[in-house]
Structure formats: C-alpha cells, structure tokens
Amino acid sequence: MAKKFYRSFGQRMLGGVCGGLAEYFDTDASLVRLIFVGVCLVTAVLPMFLFYLIAWIVVPTEPKVS
C-alpha cells in the first residue's frame, strides 16, 4: 500500500503539517520544523507562511485508528 500524506495528530504544534511531513519521511518532527523555520527566514517568511496555510487547508487529517 502506498504512503499517503496526512496532517499529524500526534506530532501537532499548530496545524500538524510539519508533523505530517516528518511522519511521511520517517524523520524527527523537530528537524522538519527547524528546516521549515530556516527556509521561512531565507525566503522572507511570506512564501512559506502561505505554503503552510494552504497545506493546512488542503491536506486531510490522518484517520483515527479505533
């Protein structure tokens, strides 16, 4: 079965986008957040902020396992 990208429920700080990326790539969520902040600072914040907002709206939340 292919992996799917979901916003994380367990690794959520704001919207779960960075946590979902970390789960998708099997890496640490803190590392993804640090990379995101670094890219934000390099690109003058606005482009990455818009990317995060769009991803927060478009990417579905991971399904709950019952």
C-alpha positions as a Markdown table, in Angstrom:
| # | Residue | x | y | z |
|---|---|---|---|---|
| 1 | Met | 0.0 | 0.0 | 0.0 |
| 2 | Ala | 1.3 | 3.4 | -0.9 |
| 3 | Lys | 2.1 | 6.0 | 1.8 |
| 4 | Lys | -0.3 | 9.0 | 2.0 |
| 5 | Phe | 0.5 | 12.4 | 3.4 |
| 6 | Tyr | -1.8 | 13.5 | 6.2 |
| 7 | Arg | -1.6 | 16.2 | 8.8 |
| 8 | Ser | -0.4 | 14.6 | 12.0 |
| 9 | Phe | -2.5 | 14.2 | 15.1 |
| 10 | Gly | 0.3 | 13.1 | 17.5 |
| 11 | Gln | 3.1 | 15.5 | 16.3 |
| 12 | Arg | 0.9 | 18.6 | 16.1 |
| 13 | Met | 2.0 | 22.0 | 17.3 |
| 14 | Leu | 0.0 | 24.3 | 15.1 |
| 15 | Gly | -1.7 | 22.6 | 12.2 |
| 16 | Gly | 0.1 | 19.3 | 12.0 |
| 17 | Val | 1.7 | 19.9 | 8.6 |
| 18 | Cys | 5.3 | 19.7 | 9.7 |
| 19 | Gly | 4.5 | 16.7 | 11.9 |
| 20 | Gly | 2.8 | 15.0 | 8.9 |
| 21 | Leu | 5.8 | 15.7 | 6.7 |
| 22 | Ala | 8.0 | 14.1 | 9.4 |
| 23 | Glu | 5.9 | 11.0 | 9.6 |
| 24 | Tyr | 5.7 | 10.7 | 5.8 |
| 25 | Phe | 9.5 | 10.9 | 5.5 |
| 26 | Asp | 10.2 | 8.9 | 8.7 |
| 27 | Thr | 12.2 | 11.6 | 10.4 |
| 28 | Asp | 12.1 | 13.7 | 13.5 |
| 29 | Ala | 9.4 | 16.4 | 13.6 |
| 30 | Ser | 11.7 | 18.9 | 15.3 |
| 31 | Leu | 14.1 | 18.6 | 12.4 |
| 32 | Val | 11.3 | 19.3 | 9.9 |
| 33 | Arg | 10.2 | 22.3 | 11.9 |
| 34 | Leu | 13.8 | 23.7 | 12.1 |
| 35 | Ile | 14.2 | 23.3 | 8.3 |
| 36 | Phe | 10.8 | 25.0 | 7.8 |
| 37 | Val | 11.8 | 28.0 | 10.0 |
| 38 | Gly | 15.1 | 28.2 | 8.3 |
| 39 | Val | 13.5 | 28.3 | 4.8 |
| 40 | Cys | 11.0 | 30.8 | 6.1 |
| 41 | Leu | 13.8 | 33.2 | 7.2 |
| 42 | Val | 15.6 | 32.8 | 3.9 |
| 43 | Thr | 12.6 | 33.4 | 1.7 |
| 44 | Ala | 11.3 | 36.4 | 3.7 |
| 45 | Val | 8.7 | 34.4 | 5.6 |
| 46 | Leu | 5.6 | 35.1 | 3.3 |
| 47 | Pro | 6.0 | 32.3 | 0.7 |
| 48 | Met | 6.5 | 29.6 | 3.3 |
| 49 | Phe | 3.7 | 31.0 | 5.5 |
| 50 | Leu | 1.3 | 30.9 | 2.5 |
| 51 | Phe | 2.5 | 27.3 | 1.8 |
| 52 | Tyr | 1.7 | 26.3 | 5.4 |
| 53 | Leu | -1.7 | 27.9 | 5.3 |
| 54 | Ile | -2.6 | 26.2 | 2.0 |
| 55 | Ala | -1.3 | 22.9 | 3.2 |
| 56 | Trp | -3.3 | 23.3 | 6.5 |
| 57 | Ile | -6.5 | 23.7 | 4.4 |
| 58 | Val | -5.8 | 21.2 | 1.7 |
| 59 | Val | -4.1 | 18.2 | 3.4 |
| 60 | Pro | -6.5 | 16.0 | 5.3 |
| 61 | Thr | -6.1 | 15.0 | 8.9 |
| 62 | Glu | -4.8 | 11.4 | 9.5 |
| 63 | Pro | -7.7 | 9.0 | 10.1 |
| 64 | Lys | -8.2 | 7.9 | 13.7 |
| 65 | Val | -7.4 | 4.2 | 14.3 |
| 66 | Ser | -10.1 | 2.7 | 16.6 |
